[in-house]
Amino acid sequence: MEDNGKFIEGIYKYCTKNSLLVIGKGGMITRINCPFRVQVTTSITGYPVGCILYVESVDISEDLKLLYLIHQVAYPYYKFIILL
């Protein structure tokens, strides 16, 4: 876990909790600023599939998983698709 902590520190040198870097068509890197819209793809507590929500901020768990903070609750990114 200590190595993960150093890795996370390194990430935050280039990224913030208020945006997300994504690779778009053609391999271009784009920054998406919070809040951004997502759609639920896998049912989560309180939100059915298809529900549209706003990501307030992003974070990284201790085991290096990307998390979306929605209504002050952290959810794994793979339960959503980003809506642009």
HELIX and SHEET records of a PDB file:
HELIX    1   1 GLU A    2  TYR A   14  1                                  13    
HELIX    2   2 LYS A   25  GLY A   27  5                                   3    
HELIX    3   3 TYR A   77  LYS A   79  5                                   3    
SHEET    1   A 2 SER A  19  ILE A  23  0                                        
SHEET    2   A 2 ILE A  29  ASN A  33 -1                                        
SHEET    1   B 3 ILE A  52  VAL A  55  0                                        
SHEET    2   B 3 PHE A  36  VAL A  40 -1                                        
SHEET    3   B 3 PHE A  80  LEU A  83 -1                                        
SHEET    1   C 3 SER A  57  ILE A  60  0                                        
SHEET    2   C 3 LEU A  66  ILE A  70 -1                                        
SHEET    3   C 3 VAL A  73  PRO A  76 -1                                        
END                                                                             
